[in-house]
Amino acid sequence: MNDAPASCRLVPGAPDSPVILHVPHSSRTVPADVRDGIVLDDAALERELDHITDSHTARIAAEAAARLTPAPWQFVNRLSRLVVDPERFPDEREEMRAVGMGAVYTRTTHGEPLRPDGHPEEPLLDRYFRPYAAAMTDAVTERLAAAGRAVIIDVHSYPSERLPYELHGDGPRPPICLGHDPFHTPPDLLAHAEKAFAHFGGTGVNSPFAGTYVPLKYYGDDRRVGALMIEIRRDVYMTEPGGPAGPGLDRVAAALAELVDAVTGGSGSCSL
């Protein structure tokens, strides 16, 4: 496999594991040259990072992986989604562009300016978005070659109270939201997740966030690539917004390990 770019990190798992834990939004890091293009002052930027970052999700994925033999692979974004959001499409039709949150954000979670009007997107897409997408595509291709299938489990979190940028935030906000894709999420994958996270007081599907991430090379074309998004409501495991993790993090990591174990077909995860 090609080396991952500096903006992301591929943590190897077992050679024959099909599972990739994808963690795109856990980092708060904004490089200095990117920071120069952001109009918020330092205090406002820190507040925005509190709201927009899926805090501690890289730790959740790492602790889940550490519980398992065979271990899943981990693909982790080293940079904040305020640099680029690797899960958006750089396409004028992407609905999140309507609220200034396409692949390159121009607005904050509260609708305030983040970058000046006309700020060029292409340098950020070329430097960060496209290399990340290529590296994730390579990671999936490697799992297909090694295991005959790939299962992407997208690890996210979301706030207990709706933020203004959410286009579909008026529905239920369960402790665990499962993002489902009609092509790439087979019923057994969804059922395994519902069972693994049943201890948290309820799971929901596609509310308040829907769908899951699959590289465009495989999206809607290759059923060997399965995918599911796990959205953990932040009050389940941390102090909002942007605060420390609490004891709930261990329970979440254990449930995620149970899901990965079921998908892998083993019996090596720790119990809740």
PyMOL commands that set and color helices and strands:
alter all, ss='L'
color gray80, all
select helices_A, chain A and resi 32-35+42-52+57-66+95-99+122-147+187-196+198-200+234-236+248-264
alter helices_A, ss='H'
color red, helices_A
select strands_A, chain A and resi 8-11+19-23+73-77+150-158+176-179+203-205+225-233
alter strands_A, ss='S'
color yellow, strands_A
deselect
rebuild
show_as cartoon
